[in-house]
Amino acid sequence: MDNMWEQFCSTFYLNFIEDDGWKYITVGLKNTLIITFFACLMGIVLGFLVGMVRSTYEKTHKLKILNAVCKVYLTVIRGTPVVVQLMIIYFVVFGSVRISKVLVAVLAFGINSGAYVAEIFRSGIMSVDSGQLEAGRSLGFNYWQTMWYIIMPQAFKNVLPALCNEFISLLKETSVAGYIALQDLTKGGDIIRSRTYSAFMPLFAVALIYLTIVMIFTKLIQILERRLRQSER
C-alpha cells in the first residue's frame, strides 16, 4: 500500500508539479470555459433569429427567401462534423489572417450551436397553442408584438431546460479545439502527457474536471426544472 501511495505521489508530482504542469490544466480550463460561454451566447442569439424565421414561415408562409437560407444553414451545419467546421473556419476562412484562436473557436462552436438552438426555439414556438396568437391579435397586437409579448415568454419557458442541456453538450464539444492547436482543457492534458509520457494521470484529471463541471450544471438544471414546475402550479 505504501509503495502504491508513493508511486501515485511520484506520478502526480511528475505530471502536475514539476515544470508547473498544472498550469496547462488551468489555462486550458479557462479557455474551455471562455469558449463555451461566448459560443453559447452566440448560439442562442443566432438560434433565436433562425428559429423565429423558421416558425414565422410555418405559421404565416412569409419570409420565404430567409427561410430557404436558414434551411441551407441548418442542413450544412447539422450535416457536417463540428471539428471539420472548426478547421475550415481557421485554415480556410481565416487562413491568411492573424486572428485569435479563441475567437475562431467561439465563432465555429457558436455557429454550430446556433443550428441546434434554432430547432429548439422553433419547436418551442410551435408548441405554444395557436389560440395564443389569435388572442394577441384580438388585443390589437400585430404579429411581431404577439410573438414577443405572448408567444416567446411561453416558448422560452418550455425550451429553457433544453437550452441548458445544449450548453452542456457544447462544453464537451469544445474538446476538439486542439485540432487548431488551441490549448483547451483536453489539449492541456495532452501536452502534459507528451512531456511526461504518462497518459493515465493527466487524461484522468481532464476527464474528472469535465465530469465535475457537467455534474454541477446538471444539478443546476434539475433545480431550474423544479422551479419551473412549481411556478406552473
C-alpha positions in Angstrom: 0.0 0.0 0.0 2.8 2.4 0.9 4.5 1.6 -2.4 1.3 2.4 -4.3 0.9 5.7 -2.5 4.5 6.6 -3.1 4.1 5.8 -6.8 0.9 7.9 -7.0 2.5 10.8 -5.4 5.6 10.5 -7.6 3.4 10.4 -10.8 1.3 13.3 -9.5 4.4 15.4 -8.9 5.8 14.4 -12.3 2.7 15.5 -14.2 1.4 18.5 -12.3 4.1 19.9 -10.0 7.3 19.5 -11.9 7.8 22.2 -14.5 4.5 23.7 -13.4 2.5 21.2 -15.3 -0.7 22.2 -13.5 -0.7 25.5 -15.5 -1.5 23.6 -18.7 -4.7 22.4 -17.0 -5.7 25.8 -15.5 -5.0 27.7 -18.7 -6.9 25.0 -20.7 -9.8 25.1 -18.4 -10.0 28.9 -18.6 -10.0 28.8 -22.4 -12.6 26.0 -22.4 -15.0 28.0 -20.2 -14.5 31.2 -22.2 -15.2 29.4 -25.5 -18.2 27.6 -24.1 -19.7 30.7 -22.6 -19.4 33.1 -25.6 -20.2 30.3 -28.1 -23.3 29.6 -26.1 -24.4 33.3 -26.2 -23.7 33.4 -29.9 -25.6 30.2 -30.5 -28.6 31.5 -28.5 -28.8 34.7 -30.5 -28.2 33.0 -33.8 -30.6 30.2 -33.0 -33.3 32.6 -31.8 -33.2 34.6 -35.1 -33.2 31.4 -37.2 -35.9 29.9 -35.1 -38.1 33.0 -35.4 -37.7 33.0 -39.2 -38.5 29.2 -39.5 -41.5 29.4 -37.2 -42.8 32.6 -38.9 -42.7 30.8 -42.2 -44.5 27.8 -40.8 -47.2 30.0 -39.3 -47.7 32.6 -42.0 -45.7 31.3 -45.1 -43.9 34.7 -45.2 -40.1 35.2 -45.3 -39.7 32.5 -47.9 -36.2 33.6 -49.0 -34.9 33.9 -45.4 -36.5 30.6 -44.6 -34.7 29.0 -47.6 -31.3 30.5 -46.4 -32.0 29.2 -42.9 -32.8 25.7 -44.2 -29.5 25.6 -46.1 -27.6 26.8 -43.0 -29.3 24.1 -40.8 -28.6 21.4 -43.4 -24.9 22.2 -43.8 -24.1 22.8 -40.1 -26.1 19.8 -38.8 -24.8 17.6 -41.6 -21.1 18.1 -41.1 -18.8 17.4 -38.1 -18.1 20.3 -35.8 -14.3 19.6 -36.0 -14.4 20.0 -39.8 -16.3 23.3 -39.5 -13.7 24.4 -36.9 -10.8 23.6 -39.3 -12.5 25.2 -42.3 -13.0 28.5 -40.4 -9.4 28.5 -39.1 -7.4 27.2 -42.0 -9.6 28.4 -44.9 -11.8 31.3 -43.9 -9.1 33.0 -41.7 -6.1 31.1 -43.2 -4.4 34.3 -44.4 -5.3 36.4 -41.4 -3.8 36.5 -38.0 -6.6 36.0 -35.6 -7.1 34.8 -32.0 -7.7 31.0 -31.9 -10.1 31.5 -29.1 -12.2 33.9 -31.3 -12.1 31.3 -34.1 -13.3 28.6 -31.7 -16.1 30.9 -30.4 -17.2 31.5 -34.0 -17.1 27.9 -35.0 -18.8 26.5 -32.0 -21.3 29.4 -31.8 -22.3 28.8 -35.5 -22.6 25.1 -34.8 -24.6 25.5 -31.7 -26.9 28.0 -33.3 -28.2 25.4 -35.7 -29.3 23.1 -32.9 -30.6 26.0 -30.8 -32.7 27.2 -33.8 -34.6 23.9 -33.8 -35.1 24.1 -30.1 -36.6 27.6 -30.4 -38.7 26.6 -33.4 -40.1 23.6 -31.7 -40.8 25.7 -28.5 -42.6 28.4 -30.5 -44.6 25.8 -32.4 -45.6 24.0 -29.2 -47.5 27.1 -28.0 -51.2 26.8 -28.7 -52.2 28.7 -31.9 -55.0 30.3 -29.9 -52.4 32.4 -28.2 -51.6 34.1 -31.5 -55.3 34.8 -32.1 -55.7 36.1 -28.6 -52.8 38.6 -29.2 -54.4 39.7 -32.4 -57.7 40.3 -30.6 -55.9 42.6 -28.2 -54.7 44.7 -31.0 -51.1 43.4 -31.3 -49.6 42.9 -34.7 -47.8 39.6 -35.4 -44.4 40.6 -34.1 -45.8 42.1 -30.9 -47.8 39.0 -30.3 -44.7 36.8 -30.8 -42.6 39.0 -28.5 -45.0 39.6 -25.6 -47.2 36.5 -25.6 -45.6 33.6 -27.6 -41.9 33.9 -26.8 -42.2 34.1 -23.0 -44.1 30.8 -23.0 -41.8 29.2 -25.6 -38.7 30.3 -23.8 -40.0 28.7 -20.5 -40.7 25.5 -22.4 -37.2 25.3 -24.0 -35.1 26.5 -21.2 -34.1 23.0 -19.9 -33.2 22.0 -23.5 -31.1 25.1 -23.8 -29.2 24.2 -20.6 -28.6 20.7 -22.0 -27.3 22.3 -25.2 -24.8 24.2 -23.1 -23.5 21.0 -21.5 -23.2 19.4 -24.9 -21.3 22.4 -26.2 -18.9 22.3 -23.2 -18.0 18.7 -24.2 -17.8 19.5 -27.9 -15.1 22.2 -27.3 -12.7 19.3 -26.5 -11.8 19.2 -30.2 -10.5 22.7 -30.2 -7.0 21.3 -30.0 -7.2 20.5 -33.7 -6.3 24.1 -34.4 -3.5 24.0 -31.8 -5.6 25.9 -29.3 -4.8 25.0 -25.7 -8.2 24.0 -24.2 -8.6 21.6 -21.3 -8.2 18.5 -23.3 -5.2 19.9 -25.1 -3.6 20.9 -21.8 -3.9 17.3 -20.6 -2.4 16.0 -23.8 0.5 18.4 -23.6 1.4 17.1 -20.1 1.1 13.5 -21.5 3.5 14.3 -24.3 6.0 15.8 -21.9 5.9 13.1 -19.2 5.0 10.1 -21.3 2.4 9.3 -18.6 -1.1 9.1 -20.1 -3.2 8.0 -17.2 -2.8 10.8 -14.7 -3.3 13.9 -17.0 -6.1 12.4 -19.1 -7.9 11.1 -15.9 -7.6 14.6 -14.4 -9.1 16.1 -17.6 -12.0 13.6 -17.6 -12.6 14.3 -13.9 -12.8 18.0 -14.4 -15.2 17.7 -17.3 -17.3 15.3 -15.2 -17.4 17.7 -12.3 -18.4 20.6 -14.4 -21.1 18.6 -16.1 -22.4 17.3 -12.8 -22.6 20.8 -11.4 -24.6 22.1 -14.4 -26.8 19.1 -14.4 -27.7 19.8 -10.8 -28.4 23.4 -11.6 -30.7 22.3 -14.5 -32.6 20.0 -12.2 -33.1 22.8 -9.7 -34.3 25.1 -12.5 -36.7 22.4 -13.8 -38.2 22.1 -10.3 -38.6 25.8 -10.0 -40.4 25.9 -13.4 -42.7 23.1 -12.4 -43.6 24.8 -9.2 -44.3 28.1 -11.0 -46.8 26.3 -13.3 -48.9 25.1 -10.3 
